[in-house]
């Protein structure tokens, strides 16, 4: 019986990709990771250009001159808007705009940290990038080879995210520094996020949401890179 013959069965475009054919699943995963690769290359290209320009230095100095809570609030709001757009609109151009906008805002928020790391510990950015990619690839392989659904991590992710946010806000208010152990904990949180997001891509995403899937994976990858870089630059 076709989908149109059964009014109680969701259209293929809205059904989880895991319920579709092997070819459809392979196509979805290929598109998702192709877009993730494109997002990573765009991020790296933007950072390369900005770090070698006067504009990039001015942006970094401008960010450092603002209260961190203002920066974090703006970043969270824009990130939320981009994520909502990529996951909910049908318009493909708007989905791409959301992904590109998210990559751009990530590139901007990373600039001060990258400039500081480059001046204090030359070479650490590349080392942190390689370490992050190795960790991300390993966690991705765990999900794909085991086929396990890590959706049970959702509650842990919400609780851990709230704790981390609270710690960051308190540190910004009282002017204290979050030390090495916080970076280690956040790397673990980012790793759990990679497992959760990869599992969602494999089991729960509709076939037309490869752009939103790539955005989520890029967000987890960027989070891991931030704290790996922060940890390695302290050594």
C-alpha positions in Angstrom: 0.0 0.0 0.0 1.4 3.4 -0.9 1.7 6.3 1.6 -1.1 8.1 -0.1 -3.4 5.1 0.4 -2.9 5.1 4.2 -3.9 8.4 5.9 -2.3 7.3 9.2 1.1 6.8 7.9 3.4 9.8 7.8 4.8 10.9 4.4 8.3 9.6 3.7 9.8 13.1 3.9 8.5 13.4 7.6 9.3 9.9 8.7 12.6 9.1 10.5 15.2 8.2 8.0 15.8 4.9 10.0 12.4 3.8 8.8 13.2 4.3 5.1 15.2 2.2 2.7 18.9 1.6 3.0 19.5 3.7 -0.1 17.5 6.6 1.4 19.4 6.3 4.7 22.8 6.3 2.8 21.7 9.3 0.8 20.7 11.2 3.9 23.9 10.5 5.8 26.0 11.4 2.8 24.3 14.7 2.4 24.5 15.4 6.2 28.2 14.7 6.5 29.0 16.5 3.2 27.3 19.6 4.6 29.1 19.2 7.9 32.4 19.0 6.0 31.4 22.2 4.1 30.6 23.9 7.4 34.0 23.0 8.9 35.8 24.2 5.8 33.9 27.4 5.8 34.7 27.9 9.5 38.4 27.2 9.0 38.5 29.5 5.9 36.9 32.4 7.7 39.2 32.0 10.7 42.3 31.9 8.4 41.2 35.1 6.6 40.1 37.0 9.7 43.2 36.2 11.7 45.4 37.6 9.0 43.4 40.8 8.6 43.0 44.1 10.5 39.3 43.5 10.5 39.7 40.2 12.4 41.8 41.9 15.0 39.3 44.7 15.4 36.5 42.3 15.8 38.4 40.3 18.4 39.3 43.5 20.3 35.6 44.6 20.2 34.4 41.3 21.6 36.9 41.5 24.4 35.8 45.0 25.3 32.2 43.8 25.9 30.8 42.1 29.0 31.0 38.3 28.5 27.4 37.9 29.5 26.3 40.2 26.7 28.4 38.3 24.2 27.1 34.9 25.4 23.5 36.1 25.4 23.8 37.3 21.8 25.5 34.1 20.7 22.8 31.9 22.3 20.0 34.0 20.8 21.5 33.9 17.3 22.4 30.2 17.6 18.8 29.4 18.7 17.3 31.3 15.8 19.6 29.5 13.3 18.8 26.1 14.8 15.1 26.7 14.8 15.2 27.9 11.2 17.2 24.9 10.0 14.9 22.5 11.8 11.5 24.0 11.1 11.3 25.9 7.8 10.6 24.1 4.5 12.5 26.6 2.5 15.9 25.1 1.5 17.6 28.5 1.0 16.5 29.5 4.5 18.0 26.3 5.9 21.3 27.0 4.2 21.2 30.6 5.4 20.7 29.3 8.9 23.7 27.0 8.6 25.9 29.6 7.1 24.8 32.2 9.7 25.6 29.7 12.5 29.1 29.0 11.1 29.8 32.7 10.8 28.7 33.5 14.4 30.8 30.6 15.6 33.8 32.0 13.7 33.3 35.4 15.2 33.0 34.1 18.8 36.1 32.0 18.4 38.3 34.9 17.2 39.5 36.3 20.6 40.4 32.8 21.9 42.3 32.0 18.6 44.3 35.3 18.7 45.2 34.7 22.4 46.3 31.1 21.7 48.3 32.0 18.6 50.2 34.7 20.5 50.8 32.6 23.7 51.2 29.1 22.3 51.9 29.0 18.5 50.9 25.7 17.0 48.3 24.9 19.6 45.4 25.7 17.3 46.4 23.0 14.8 47.1 20.5 17.6 43.7 21.2 19.2 42.0 20.9 15.8 43.6 17.5 15.1 42.8 16.2 18.6 39.2 17.4 18.2 38.7 15.7 14.8 40.2 12.5 16.2 37.8 12.5 19.2 34.8 13.4 17.0 35.6 10.7 14.5 36.0 8.1 17.2 32.7 9.0 18.9 31.0 9.0 15.5 32.4 5.5 14.8 31.0 4.2 18.1 27.5 5.2 17.1 27.7 3.9 13.6 29.4 0.6 14.5 27.2 -0.2 17.5 23.9 1.2 16.0 23.0 2.2 19.6 20.4 4.9 20.2 21.8 7.4 22.6 18.6 9.4 23.0 18.7 8.4 26.7 21.4 11.1 27.1 18.9 13.9 26.5 18.2 14.4 30.2 21.8 14.3 31.1 22.5 16.9 28.3 19.8 19.2 29.6 21.0 19.0 33.2 24.7 19.3 32.3 24.0 22.2 30.0 22.2 24.1 32.8 25.0 23.4 35.2 27.6 24.6 32.7 25.6 27.7 31.9 25.2 28.5 35.6 28.9 28.1 36.2 29.8 30.4 33.3 27.3 33.1 34.4 28.6 33.0 38.0 32.2 33.2 36.8 31.3 36.2 34.6 29.5 37.9 37.4 32.1 37.4 40.1 35.1 37.6 37.8 36.5 34.2 38.6 38.2 31.9 36.2 36.9 28.5 35.3 39.9 26.2 35.6 41.3 23.1 34.0 38.7 20.7 35.5 35.9 22.7 34.0 37.5 22.4 30.5 37.9 18.7 31.1 34.2 18.3 32.2 33.1 20.4 29.2 35.1 18.2 26.8 33.2 15.2 28.3 29.9 17.1 27.8 30.8 17.8 24.2 31.6 14.2 23.7 28.2 13.2 25.0 26.7 15.8 22.7 28.4 14.2 19.7 27.1 10.8 20.7 23.6 12.2 21.2 23.5 14.2 17.9 25.0 11.4 15.8 22.5 9.0 17.2 19.7 11.4 16.4 21.0 11.7 12.8 21.1 8.0 12.5 17.8 7.2 14.1 15.4 10.1 14.3 15.9 12.9 11.7 13.5 13.2 8.7 15.1 12.8 5.4 14.7 16.5 4.4 16.6 17.8 7.4 20.2 17.1 6.5 21.0 20.8 6.8 19.7 20.9 10.3 21.5 17.7 11.2 24.8 19.1 9.9 24.2 22.3 12.0 23.7 20.2 15.2 26.8 18.1 14.5 28.9 21.2 13.8 27.7 22.8 17.0 28.9 19.8 19.0 32.2 19.7 17.1 32.7 23.5 17.7 32.0 23.0 21.4 34.5 20.2 21.7 37.1 22.3 19.8 36.6 25.3 22.1 37.3 23.4 25.3 40.1 21.2 23.8 41.8 24.4 22.6 41.2 26.1 26.0 42.7 23.1 27.8 45.7 22.7 25.6 46.5 26.4 25.6 46.8 26.3 29.4 49.6 23.7 29.4 
